Amino acid sequence: MGRIIIPIELRRQRRIRRGVRLEVTLEGDRVVLRRHGPFCVFCDSAEDLRPFRGKHVCYQCIMDAR
Ligand SMILES: [Zn+2]
């Protein structure tokens, strides 16, 4: 059960929210974490996404734009 702990400062800085899926890959001697899956183009949320002109926009941003 290999686990990686991401410091809270880094999570805040990179806006990695709880429950966000990360891809783990090895590049040479580096462990690389990348966010997995689509995100809202405006706020980076992964929740309640709707397709919009080939991108993803979350419902909250759609409502905020009205
Ligand atoms: Zn959004």
N, CA, C, O and the ligand as a Tripos MOL2 file, in Angstrom:
@<TRIPOS>MOLECULE
protein
  265   263    67     0     0
PROTEIN
NO_CHARGES

@<TRIPOS>ATOM
      1 N           0.8530   -1.1870    0.0000 N.3       1 MET1
      2 CA          0.0000    0.0000    0.0000 C.3       1 MET1
      3 C           0.8910    1.2400    0.0000 C.2       1 MET1
      4 O           1.0520    1.9010    1.0260 O.2       1 MET1
      5 N           1.4630    1.5440   -1.1580 N.am      2 GLY2
      6 CA          2.3290    2.7180   -1.2460 C.3       2 GLY2
      7 C           1.5180    3.9950   -1.2630 C.2       2 GLY2
      8 O           0.5860    4.1430   -2.0540 O.2       2 GLY2
      9 N           1.8760    4.9140   -0.3890 N.am      3 ARG3
     10 CA          1.1520    6.1910   -0.3220 C.3       3 ARG3
     11 C           2.1110    7.3470   -0.4590 C.2       3 ARG3
     12 O           3.2820    7.2620   -0.0880 O.2       3 ARG3
     13 N           1.5900    8.4250   -0.9970 N.am      4 ILE4
     14 CA          2.3590    9.6630   -1.1030 C.3       4 ILE4
     15 C           1.5860   10.7460   -0.3760 C.2       4 ILE4
     16 O           0.3900   10.9240   -0.6100 O.2       4 ILE4
     17 N           2.2620   11.4730    0.5050 N.am      5 ILE5
     18 CA          1.6330   12.5870    1.2080 C.3       5 ILE5
     19 C           2.0590   13.8760    0.5220 C.2       5 ILE5
     20 O           3.2500   14.1520    0.3730 O.2       5 ILE5
     21 N           1.0710   14.6600    0.1070 N.am      6 ILE6
     22 CA          1.3500   15.9430   -0.5350 C.3       6 ILE6
     23 C           1.1560   17.0320    0.5070 C.2       6 ILE6
     24 O           0.0670   17.1550    1.0690 O.2       6 ILE6
     25 N           2.1870   17.8270    0.7790 N.am      7 PRO7
     26 CA          2.0710   18.8760    1.7930 C.3       7 PRO7
     27 C           0.9130   19.8280    1.4820 C.2       7 PRO7
     28 O           0.6520   20.1390    0.3190 O.2       7 PRO7
     29 N           0.2230   20.2880    2.5280 N.am      8 ILE8
     30 CA         -0.9570   21.1340    2.3570 C.3       8 ILE8
     31 C          -0.6160   22.4180    1.6060 C.2       8 ILE8
     32 O          -1.4290   22.9080    0.8230 O.2       8 ILE8
     33 N           0.5770   22.9680    1.8350 N.am      9 GLU9
     34 CA          0.9630   24.1960    1.1230 C.3       9 GLU9
     35 C           0.9830   23.9540   -0.3830 C.2       9 GLU9
     36 O           0.5350   24.7870   -1.1700 O.2       9 GLU9
     37 N           1.5130   22.7940   -0.7620 N.am     10 LEU10
     38 CA          1.5850   22.4500   -2.1850 C.3      10 LEU10
     39 C           0.1870   22.2200   -2.7600 C.2      10 LEU10
     40 O          -0.1110   22.6110   -3.8890 O.2      10 LEU10
     41 N          -0.6550   21.5800   -1.9620 N.am     11 ARG11
     42 CA         -2.0250   21.3480   -2.4290 C.3      11 ARG11
     43 C          -2.7510   22.6550   -2.6520 C.2      11 ARG11
     44 O          -3.4700   22.8160   -3.6390 O.2      11 ARG11
     45 N          -2.5620   23.5960   -1.7290 N.am     12 ARG12
     46 CA         -3.2300   24.8960   -1.8800 C.3      12 ARG12
     47 C          -2.6620   25.6570   -3.0700 C.2      12 ARG12
     48 O          -3.4000   26.2350   -3.8690 O.2      12 ARG12
     49 N          -1.3490   25.6460   -3.1690 N.am     13 GLN13
     50 CA         -0.6720   26.3690   -4.2450 C.3      13 GLN13
     51 C          -1.1070   25.8420   -5.6060 C.2      13 GLN13
     52 O          -1.3420   26.6100   -6.5390 O.2      13 GLN13
     53 N          -1.2100   24.5300   -5.7030 N.am     14 ARG14
     54 CA         -1.5700   23.8960   -6.9790 C.3      14 ARG14
     55 C          -3.0550   23.6240   -7.1120 C.2      14 ARG14
     56 O          -3.5120   23.0610   -8.1060 O.2      14 ARG14
     57 N          -3.7830   24.0230   -6.1190 N.am     15 ARG15
     58 CA         -5.2380   23.8260   -6.1070 C.3      15 ARG15
     59 C          -5.6110   22.3660   -6.3450 C.2      15 ARG15
     60 O          -6.4560   22.0480   -7.1820 O.2      15 ARG15
     61 N          -4.9670   21.4990   -5.5950 N.am     16 ILE16
     62 CA         -5.3010   20.0750   -5.6350 C.3      16 ILE16
     63 C          -6.2750   19.8120   -4.4980 C.2      16 ILE16
     64 O          -5.8920   19.7820   -3.3290 O.2      16 ILE16
     65 N          -7.5040   19.6270   -4.8470 N.am     17 ARG17
     66 CA         -8.5320   19.4820   -3.8250 C.3      17 ARG17
     67 C          -8.6790   18.0320   -3.3950 C.2      17 ARG17
     68 O          -8.2370   17.1040   -4.0730 O.2      17 ARG17
     69 N          -9.3170   17.8730   -2.2420 N.am     18 ARG18
     70 CA         -9.5770   16.5430   -1.7260 C.3      18 ARG18
     71 C         -10.3940   15.7380   -2.7410 C.2      18 ARG18
     72 O         -11.3680   16.2390   -3.3020 O.2      18 ARG18
     73 N          -9.9950   14.5090   -2.9650 N.am     19 GLY19
     74 CA        -10.7340   13.6410   -3.8750 C.3      19 GLY19
     75 C         -10.2840   13.7300   -5.3170 C.2      19 GLY19
     76 O         -10.7290   12.9440   -6.1530 O.2      19 GLY19
     77 N          -9.4090   14.6760   -5.6230 N.am     20 VAL20
     78 CA         -8.9110   14.7920   -6.9940 C.3      20 VAL20
     79 C          -8.0080   13.6020   -7.2990 C.2      20 VAL20
     80 O          -7.1430   13.2450   -6.5000 O.2      20 VAL20
     81 N          -8.2180   12.9980   -8.4550 N.am     21 ARG21
     82 CA         -7.3940   11.8630   -8.8530 C.3      21 ARG21
     83 C          -6.0910   12.3380   -9.4660 C.2      21 ARG21
     84 O          -6.0550   13.2830  -10.2530 O.2      21 ARG21
     85 N          -5.0350   11.6620   -9.0860 N.am     22 LEU22
     86 CA         -3.7230   11.9980   -9.6250 C.3      22 LEU22
     87 C          -3.1400   10.7760  -10.3240 C.2      22 LEU22
     88 O          -3.2910    9.6440   -9.8660 O.2      22 LEU22
     89 N          -2.4810   11.0300  -11.4230 N.am     23 GLU23
     90 CA         -1.7320    9.9860  -12.1200 C.3      23 GLU23
     91 C          -0.3000   10.0170  -11.6180 C.2      23 GLU23
     92 O           0.2880   11.0880  -11.4730 O.2      23 GLU23
     93 N           0.2490    8.8710  -11.3600 N.am     24 VAL24
     94 CA          1.6350    8.7660  -10.9090 C.3      24 VAL24
     95 C           2.4470    8.0770  -11.9920 C.2      24 VAL24
     96 O           2.1200    6.9670  -12.4120 O.2      24 VAL24
     97 N           3.4990    8.7340  -12.4410 N.am     25 THR25
     98 CA          4.3910    8.1200  -13.4220 C.3      25 THR25
     99 C           5.8340    8.3170  -12.9830 C.2      25 THR25
    100 O           6.1450    9.2090  -12.1940 O.2      25 THR25
    101 N           6.6900    7.4820  -13.4990 N.am     26 LEU26
    102 CA          8.1230    7.6210  -13.2540 C.3      26 LEU26
    103 C           8.7710    8.1650  -14.5100 C.2      26 LEU26
    104 O           8.5820    7.6190  -15.5980 O.2      26 LEU26
    105 N           9.5360    9.2400  -14.3670 N.am     27 GLU27
    106 CA         10.2910    9.8090  -15.4890 C.3      27 GLU27
    107 C          11.7500    9.8510  -15.0580 C.2      27 GLU27
    108 O          12.1730   10.7400  -14.3180 O.2      27 GLU27
    109 N          12.5060    8.8710  -15.5370 N.am     28 GLY28
    110 CA         13.8820    8.7480  -15.0630 C.3      28 GLY28
    111 C          13.8640    8.4420  -13.5780 C.2      28 GLY28
    112 O          13.2590    7.4540  -13.1610 O.2      28 GLY28
    113 N          14.5180    9.2730  -12.7690 N.am     29 ASP29
    114 CA         14.5150    9.0490  -11.3220 C.3      29 ASP29
    115 C          13.4980    9.9360  -10.6160 C.2      29 ASP29
    116 O          13.5640   10.0990   -9.3980 O.2      29 ASP29
    117 N          12.5590   10.5110  -11.3620 N.am     30 ARG30
    118 CA         11.5450   11.3830  -10.7680 C.3      30 ARG30
    119 C          10.1960   10.6800  -10.6940 C.2      30 ARG30
    120 O           9.8220    9.9160  -11.5840 O.2      30 ARG30
    121 N           9.4810   10.9560   -9.6130 N.am     31 VAL31
    122 CA          8.0840   10.5460   -9.5090 C.3      31 VAL31
    123 C           7.2540   11.7620   -9.8660 C.2      31 VAL31
    124 O           7.3610   12.8050   -9.2210 O.2      31 VAL31
    125 N           6.4260   11.6300  -10.8930 N.am     32 VAL32
    126 CA          5.6590   12.7680  -11.3860 C.3      32 VAL32
    127 C           4.1710   12.5440  -11.1020 C.2      32 VAL32
    128 O           3.6140   11.4950  -11.4260 O.2      32 VAL32
    129 N           3.5430   13.5490  -10.4920 N.am     33 LEU33
    130 CA          2.1000   13.5120  -10.2380 C.3      33 LEU33
    131 C           1.4060   14.4650  -11.1950 C.2      33 LEU33
    132 O           1.7770   15.6330  -11.3150 O.2      33 LEU33
    133 N           0.4010   13.9490  -11.8690 N.am     34 ARG34
    134 CA         -0.3980   14.7980  -12.7540 C.3      34 ARG34
    135 C          -1.8640   14.6070  -12.4000 C.2      34 ARG34
    136 O          -2.3030   13.5150  -12.0390 O.2      34 ARG34
    137 N          -2.5960   15.6860  -12.5120 N.am     35 ARG35
    138 CA         -4.0240   15.5560  -12.2640 C.3      35 ARG35
    139 C          -4.6630   14.7410  -13.3810 C.2      35 ARG35
    140 O          -4.2560   14.8040  -14.5410 O.2      35 ARG35
    141 N          -5.6470   13.9980  -13.0020 N.am     36 HIS36
    142 CA         -6.2890   13.0620  -13.9170 C.3      36 HIS36
    143 C          -7.6970   13.5410  -14.2420 C.2      36 HIS36
    144 O          -8.4420   13.9750  -13.3630 O.2      36 HIS36
    145 N          -8.0380   13.4580  -15.4950 N.am     37 GLY37
    146 CA         -9.4100   13.7390  -15.8710 C.3      37 GLY37
    147 C          -9.6580   15.1910  -16.2200 C.2      37 GLY37
    148 O          -8.7790   16.0320  -16.0300 O.2      37 GLY37
    149 N         -10.8560   15.5010  -16.7330 N.am     38 PRO38
    150 CA        -11.1730   16.8720  -17.1490 C.3      38 PRO38
    151 C         -11.4310   17.7940  -15.9540 C.2      38 PRO38
    152 O         -11.8520   17.3490  -14.8860 O.2      38 PRO38
    153 N         -11.1700   19.0820  -16.1610 N.am     39 PHE39
    154 CA        -11.3970   20.0940  -15.1320 C.3      39 PHE39
    155 C         -12.0540   21.3090  -15.7680 C.2      39 PHE39
    156 O         -11.9110   21.5490  -16.9670 O.2      39 PHE39
    157 N         -12.7610   22.0570  -14.9690 N.am     40 CYS40
    158 CA        -13.3640   23.3060  -15.4200 C.3      40 CYS40
    159 C         -12.2670   24.2590  -15.8930 C.2      40 CYS40
    160 O         -11.2720   24.4570  -15.1960 O.2      40 CYS40
    161 N         -12.4440   24.8450  -17.0690 N.am     41 VAL41
    162 CA        -11.4170   25.7440  -17.6090 C.3      41 VAL41
    163 C         -11.2980   27.0280  -16.7870 C.2      41 VAL41
    164 O         -10.2840   27.7200  -16.8750 O.2      41 VAL41
    165 N         -12.3140   27.3540  -15.9920 N.am     42 PHE42
    166 CA        -12.2870   28.6030  -15.2260 C.3      42 PHE42
    167 C         -11.7900   28.4110  -13.7950 C.2      42 PHE42
    168 O         -10.9690   29.1990  -13.3250 O.2      42 PHE42
    169 N         -12.2690   27.3820  -13.0910 N.am     43 CYS43
    170 CA        -11.9370   27.2720  -11.6610 C.3      43 CYS43
    171 C         -11.2080   25.9880  -11.2990 C.2      43 CYS43
    172 O         -10.8750   25.7870  -10.1320 O.2      43 CYS43
    173 N         -10.9510   25.1100  -12.2660 N.am     44 ASP44
    174 CA        -10.2270   23.8600  -12.0110 C.3      44 ASP44
    175 C         -11.0360   22.8120  -11.2570 C.2      44 ASP44
    176 O         -10.4950   21.7660  -10.8980 O.2      44 ASP44
    177 N         -12.2960   23.0630  -11.0130 N.am     45 SER45
    178 CA        -13.1170   22.0620  -10.3330 C.3      45 SER45
    179 C         -13.2790   20.8390  -11.2300 C.2      45 SER45
    180 O         -13.2790   20.9420  -12.4560 O.2      45 SER45
    181 N         -13.4170   19.6790  -10.5890 N.am     46 ALA46
    182 CA        -13.6700   18.4520  -11.3450 C.3      46 ALA46
    183 C         -15.1300   18.0280  -11.1890 C.2      46 ALA46
    184 O         -15.5380   16.9830  -11.6960 O.2      46 ALA46
    185 N         -15.9140   18.8470  -10.4840 N.am     47 GLU47
    186 CA        -17.2830   18.4500  -10.1650 C.3      47 GLU47
    187 C         -18.3040   19.0720  -11.1000 C.2      47 GLU47
    188 O         -18.1960   20.2380  -11.4790 O.2      47 GLU47
    189 N         -19.2950   18.2740  -11.4650 N.am     48 ASP48
    190 CA        -20.4710   18.7690  -12.1750 C.3      48 ASP48
    191 C         -20.0980   19.4960  -13.4730 C.2      48 ASP48
    192 O         -20.5610   20.6060  -13.7330 O.2      48 ASP48
    193 N         -19.2710   18.8590  -14.2610 N.am     49 LEU49
    194 CA        -18.7770   19.4820  -15.4930 C.3      49 LEU49
    195 C         -19.7650   19.3380  -16.6330 C.2      49 LEU49
    196 O         -20.4600   18.3300  -16.7580 O.2      49 LEU49
    197 N         -19.8100   20.3690  -17.4590 N.am     50 ARG50
    198 CA        -20.6340   20.3510  -18.6730 C.3      50 ARG50
    199 C         -19.7390   20.6720  -19.8590 C.2      50 ARG50
    200 O         -18.8610   21.5300  -19.7630 O.2      50 ARG50
    201 N         -19.9570   19.9880  -20.9730 N.am     51 PRO51
    202 CA        -19.1550   20.3060  -22.1590 C.3      51 PRO51
    203 C         -19.5450   21.6620  -22.7360 C.2      51 PRO51
    204 O         -20.7240   22.0110  -22.7870 O.2      51 PRO51
    205 N         -18.5520   22.4120  -23.1640 N.am     52 PHE52
    206 CA        -18.8100   23.7160  -23.7750 C.3      52 PHE52
    207 C         -17.7220   23.9940  -24.8040 C.2      52 PHE52
    208 O         -16.5620   24.1900  -24.4410 O.2      52 PHE52
    209 N         -18.0800   24.0120  -26.0650 N.am     53 ARG53
    210 CA        -17.1470   24.2950  -27.1550 C.3      53 ARG53
    211 C         -15.8440   23.5110  -27.0340 C.2      53 ARG53
    212 O         -14.7510   24.0670  -27.1470 O.2      53 ARG53
    213 N         -15.9820   22.2320  -26.8050 N.am     54 GLY54
    214 CA        -14.8180   21.3610  -26.7590 C.3      54 GLY54
    215 C         -14.0360   21.4040  -25.4580 C.2      54 GLY54
    216 O         -13.0200   20.7220  -25.3230 O.2      54 GLY54
    217 N         -14.5060   22.2130  -24.4810 N.am     55 LYS55
    218 CA        -13.8570   22.2950  -23.1640 C.3      55 LYS55
    219 C         -14.8600   21.8430  -22.1140 C.2      55 LYS55
    220 O         -15.9780   21.4420  -22.4380 O.2      55 LYS55
    221 N         -14.4480   21.9130  -20.8510 N.am     56 HIS56
    222 CA        -15.3460   21.5900  -19.7500 C.3      56 HIS56
    223 C         -15.5340   22.8130  -18.8650 C.2      56 HIS56
    224 O         -14.5780   23.5130  -18.5300 O.2      56 HIS56
    225 N         -16.7700   23.0520  -18.4980 N.am     57 VAL57
    226 CA        -17.0940   24.1520  -17.5920 C.3      57 VAL57
    227 C         -18.0020   23.5840  -16.5040 C.2      57 VAL57
    228 O         -18.9380   22.8420  -16.8010 O.2      57 VAL57
    229 N         -17.7290   23.9310  -15.2410 N.am     58 CYS58
    230 CA        -18.5590   23.4010  -14.1630 C.3      58 CYS58
    231 C         -19.8680   24.1940  -14.0630 C.2      58 CYS58
    232 O         -19.9740   25.3320  -14.5220 O.2      58 CYS58
    233 N         -20.8380   23.5550  -13.4530 N.am     59 TYR59
    234 CA        -22.1550   24.1500  -13.3480 C.3      59 TYR59
    235 C         -22.1000   25.4680  -12.5790 C.2      59 TYR59
    236 O         -22.7860   26.4260  -12.9320 O.2      59 TYR59
    237 N         -21.2800   25.5140  -11.5270 N.am     60 GLN60
    238 CA        -21.1870   26.7360  -10.7180 C.3      60 GLN60
    239 C         -20.6820   27.9140  -11.5580 C.2      60 GLN60
    240 O         -21.2010   29.0230  -11.4330 O.2      60 GLN60
    241 N         -19.6840   27.6910  -12.4050 N.am     61 CYS61
    242 CA        -19.1750   28.7770  -13.2570 C.3      61 CYS61
    243 C         -20.2060   29.2000  -14.2890 C.2      61 CYS61
    244 O         -20.3030   30.3800  -14.6260 O.2      61 CYS61
    245 N         -20.9750   28.2480  -14.7880 N.am     62 ILE62
    246 CA        -22.0510   28.5930  -15.7260 C.3      62 ILE62
    247 C         -23.0470   29.4990  -15.0230 C.2      62 ILE62
    248 O         -23.4830   30.5030  -15.5850 O.2      62 ILE62
    249 N         -23.4150   29.1410  -13.7720 N.am     63 MET63
    250 CA        -24.3740   29.9430  -13.0150 C.3      63 MET63
    251 C         -23.7820   31.3200  -12.6630 C.2      63 MET63
    252 O         -24.4940   32.3240  -12.6960 O.2      63 MET63
    253 N         -22.4940   31.3690  -12.3300 N.am     64 ASP64
    254 CA        -21.8520   32.6340  -11.9770 C.3      64 ASP64
    255 C         -21.7920   33.5870  -13.1670 C.2      64 ASP64
    256 O         -21.7720   34.8040  -12.9830 O.2      64 ASP64
    257 N         -21.7630   33.0480  -14.3800 N.am     65 ALA65
    258 CA        -21.6350   33.8720  -15.5740 C.3      65 ALA65
    259 C         -22.9630   34.5160  -15.9600 C.2      65 ALA65
    260 O         -23.0060   35.4020  -16.8140 O.2      65 ALA65
    261 N         -24.0420   34.0680  -15.3300 N.am     66 ARG66
    262 CA        -25.3480   34.5930  -15.7230 C.3      66 ARG66
    263 C         -25.6610   35.9140  -15.0570 C.2      66 ARG66
    264 O         -26.7280   36.4840  -15.2870 O.2      66 ARG66
    265 ZN        -15.7760   26.1930  -12.7100 Zn       67 ZN67
@<TRIPOS>BOND
     1     1     2 1
     2     2     3 1
     3     3     4 2
     4     3     5 am
     5     5     6 1
     6     6     7 1
     7     7     8 2
     8     7     9 am
     9     9    10 1
    10    10    11 1
    11    11    12 2
    12    11    13 am
    13    13    14 1
    14    14    15 1
    15    15    16 2
    16    15    17 am
    17    17    18 1
    18    18    19 1
    19    19    20 2
    20    19    21 am
    21    21    22 1
    22    22    23 1
    23    23    24 2
    24    23    25 am
    25    25    26 1
    26    26    27 1
    27    27    28 2
    28    27    29 am
    29    29    30 1
    30    30    31 1
    31    31    32 2
    32    31    33 am
    33    33    34 1
    34    34    35 1
    35    35    36 2
    36    35    37 am
    37    37    38 1
    38    38    39 1
    39    39    40 2
    40    39    41 am
    41    41    42 1
    42    42    43 1
    43    43    44 2
    44    43    45 am
    45    45    46 1
    46    46    47 1
    47    47    48 2
    48    47    49 am
    49    49    50 1
    50    50    51 1
    51    51    52 2
    52    51    53 am
    53    53    54 1
    54    54    55 1
    55    55    56 2
    56    55    57 am
    57    57    58 1
    58    58    59 1
    59    59    60 2
    60    59    61 am
    61    61    62 1
    62    62    63 1
    63    63    64 2
    64    63    65 am
    65    65    66 1
    66    66    67 1
    67    67    68 2
    68    67    69 am
    69    69    70 1
    70    70    71 1
    71    71    72 2
    72    71    73 am
    73    73    74 1
    74    74    75 1
    75    75    76 2
    76    75    77 am
    77    77    78 1
    78    78    79 1
    79    79    80 2
    80    79    81 am
    81    81    82 1
    82    82    83 1
    83    83    84 2
    84    83    85 am
    85    85    86 1
    86    86    87 1
    87    87    88 2
    88    87    89 am
    89    89    90 1
    90    90    91 1
    91    91    92 2
    92    91    93 am
    93    93    94 1
    94    94    95 1
    95    95    96 2
    96    95    97 am
    97    97    98 1
    98    98    99 1
    99    99   100 2
   100    99   101 am
   101   101   102 1
   102   102   103 1
   103   103   104 2
   104   103   105 am
   105   105   106 1
   106   106   107 1
   107   107   108 2
   108   107   109 am
   109   109   110 1
   110   110   111 1
   111   111   112 2
   112   111   113 am
   113   113   114 1
   114   114   115 1
   115   115   116 2
   116   115   117 am
   117   117   118 1
   118   118   119 1
   119   119   120 2
   120   119   121 am
   121   121   122 1
   122   122   123 1
   123   123   124 2
   124   123   125 am
   125   125   126 1
   126   126   127 1
   127   127   128 2
   128   127   129 am
   129   129   130 1
   130   130   131 1
   131   131   132 2
   132   131   133 am
   133   133   134 1
   134   134   135 1
   135   135   136 2
   136   135   137 am
   137   137   138 1
   138   138   139 1
   139   139   140 2
   140   139   141 am
   141   141   142 1
   142   142   143 1
   143   143   144 2
   144   143   145 am
   145   145   146 1
   146   146   147 1
   147   147   148 2
   148   147   149 am
   149   149   150 1
   150   150   151 1
   151   151   152 2
   152   151   153 am
   153   153   154 1
   154   154   155 1
   155   155   156 2
   156   155   157 am
   157   157   158 1
   158   158   159 1
   159   159   160 2
   160   159   161 am
   161   161   162 1
   162   162   163 1
   163   163   164 2
   164   163   165 am
   165   165   166 1
   166   166   167 1
   167   167   168 2
   168   167   169 am
   169   169   170 1
   170   170   171 1
   171   171   172 2
   172   171   173 am
   173   173   174 1
   174   174   175 1
   175   175   176 2
   176   175   177 am
   177   177   178 1
   178   178   179 1
   179   179   180 2
   180   179   181 am
   181   181   182 1
   182   182   183 1
   183   183   184 2
   184   183   185 am
   185   185   186 1
   186   186   187 1
   187   187   188 2
   188   187   189 am
   189   189   190 1
   190   190   191 1
   191   191   192 2
   192   191   193 am
   193   193   194 1
   194   194   195 1
   195   195   196 2
   196   195   197 am
   197   197   198 1
   198   198   199 1
   199   199   200 2
   200   199   201 am
   201   201   202 1
   202   202   203 1
   203   203   204 2
   204   203   205 am
   205   205   206 1
   206   206   207 1
   207   207   208 2
   208   207   209 am
   209   209   210 1
   210   210   211 1
   211   211   212 2
   212   211   213 am
   213   213   214 1
   214   214   215 1
   215   215   216 2
   216   215   217 am
   217   217   218 1
   218   218   219 1
   219   219   220 2
   220   219   221 am
   221   221   222 1
   222   222   223 1
   223   223   224 2
   224   223   225 am
   225   225   226 1
   226   226   227 1
   227   227   228 2
   228   227   229 am
   229   229   230 1
   230   230   231 1
   231   231   232 2
   232   231   233 am
   233   233   234 1
   234   234   235 1
   235   235   236 2
   236   235   237 am
   237   237   238 1
   238   238   239 1
   239   239   240 2
   240   239   241 am
   241   241   242 1
   242   242   243 1
   243   243   244 2
   244   243   245 am
   245   245   246 1
   246   246   247 1
   247   247   248 2
   248   247   249 am
   249   249   250 1
   250   250   251 1
   251   251   252 2
   252   251   253 am
   253   253   254 1
   254   254   255 1
   255   255   256 2
   256   255   257 am
   257   257   258 1
   258   258   259 1
   259   259   260 2
   260   259   261 am
   261   261   262 1
   262   262   263 1
   263   263   264 2
@<TRIPOS>SUBSTRUCTURE
     1 MET1         2 RESIDUE 1 A MET
     2 GLY2         6 RESIDUE 1 A GLY
     3 ARG3        10 RESIDUE 1 A ARG
     4 ILE4        14 RESIDUE 1 A ILE
     5 ILE5        18 RESIDUE 1 A ILE
     6 ILE6        22 RESIDUE 1 A ILE
     7 PRO7        26 RESIDUE 1 A PRO
     8 ILE8        30 RESIDUE 1 A ILE
     9 GLU9        34 RESIDUE 1 A GLU
    10 LEU10       38 RESIDUE 1 A LEU
    11 ARG11       42 RESIDUE 1 A ARG
    12 ARG12       46 RESIDUE 1 A ARG
    13 GLN13       50 RESIDUE 1 A GLN
    14 ARG14       54 RESIDUE 1 A ARG
    15 ARG15       58 RESIDUE 1 A ARG
    16 ILE16       62 RESIDUE 1 A ILE
    17 ARG17       66 RESIDUE 1 A ARG
    18 ARG18       70 RESIDUE 1 A ARG
    19 GLY19       74 RESIDUE 1 A GLY
    20 VAL20       78 RESIDUE 1 A VAL
    21 ARG21       82 RESIDUE 1 A ARG
    22 LEU22       86 RESIDUE 1 A LEU
    23 GLU23       90 RESIDUE 1 A GLU
    24 VAL24       94 RESIDUE 1 A VAL
    25 THR25       98 RESIDUE 1 A THR
    26 LEU26      102 RESIDUE 1 A LEU
    27 GLU27      106 RESIDUE 1 A GLU
    28 GLY28      110 RESIDUE 1 A GLY
    29 ASP29      114 RESIDUE 1 A ASP
    30 ARG30      118 RESIDUE 1 A ARG
    31 VAL31      122 RESIDUE 1 A VAL
    32 VAL32      126 RESIDUE 1 A VAL
    33 LEU33      130 RESIDUE 1 A LEU
    34 ARG34      134 RESIDUE 1 A ARG
    35 ARG35      138 RESIDUE 1 A ARG
    36 HIS36      142 RESIDUE 1 A HIS
    37 GLY37      146 RESIDUE 1 A GLY
    38 PRO38      150 RESIDUE 1 A PRO
    39 PHE39      154 RESIDUE 1 A PHE
    40 CYS40      158 RESIDUE 1 A CYS
    41 VAL41      162 RESIDUE 1 A VAL
    42 PHE42      166 RESIDUE 1 A PHE
    43 CYS43      170 RESIDUE 1 A CYS
    44 ASP44      174 RESIDUE 1 A ASP
    45 SER45      178 RESIDUE 1 A SER
    46 ALA46      182 RESIDUE 1 A ALA
    47 GLU47      186 RESIDUE 1 A GLU
    48 ASP48      190 RESIDUE 1 A ASP
    49 LEU49      194 RESIDUE 1 A LEU
    50 ARG50      198 RESIDUE 1 A ARG
    51 PRO51      202 RESIDUE 1 A PRO
    52 PHE52      206 RESIDUE 1 A PHE
    53 ARG53      210 RESIDUE 1 A ARG
    54 GLY54      214 RESIDUE 1 A GLY
    55 LYS55      218 RESIDUE 1 A LYS
    56 HIS56      222 RESIDUE 1 A HIS
    57 VAL57      226 RESIDUE 1 A VAL
    58 CYS58      230 RESIDUE 1 A CYS
    59 TYR59      234 RESIDUE 1 A TYR
    60 GLN60      238 RESIDUE 1 A GLN
    61 CYS61      242 RESIDUE 1 A CYS
    62 ILE62      246 RESIDUE 1 A ILE
    63 MET63      250 RESIDUE 1 A MET
    64 ASP64      254 RESIDUE 1 A ASP
    65 ALA65      258 RESIDUE 1 A ALA
    66 ARG66      262 RESIDUE 1 A ARG
    67 ZN67       265 GROUP 0 **** ****
